Amino acid sequence: MGGRVHLHVRGQRPDIECRPEALTLALLMASVAVGAVAWRVWGK
């Protein structure tokens, strides 16, 4: 948890800029969702 709360660039996404672990968590959840869909489609 860094001290970077607000960056000087307002237009960019501050949530991803100050919390890189949020992007990693989003990618992890996306991969889990894709895996669950594939598991249901192929029935394995």
N, C-alpha and C positions, 0 to 999 in steps of 0.2 A: 504494500500500500504506500505508494510514493506521495510526495507532497505536491505533485502536479495536478491541481484541481481544474484550473482554467488556463488553457494555452492562449497565446496571443492570436492564434488563428481561430476566429469565431466560426467561420463557414464549415470547417472540417468537423468530423464527429468527435466530440470531447470524450465520450464514453470509451471509445476504442483508443483514443490518444492517451488517456490517463490510466486505462486498465487494459493492458495487453492480454492479461489472462482471460478477459471476457471474450476476446476473439478466439482464443484457444478453446474455451468452453463451448462457444457457438459451433466451432468446427467439429468438436467431439460429439455434440448433440446431433448435428446434421449427419455425421457418419453413422451414429447409432440408429437414427431414424431410417436412413437408407438401408442399413443392414436388416432392420426389422421388416421393412417392406419387402426386401428381396427374400427374406426367410418365409414370409407368408405367401409370396407369389410362387416360389419353387417348392414350397411344402416340405422343406428339409430342416 
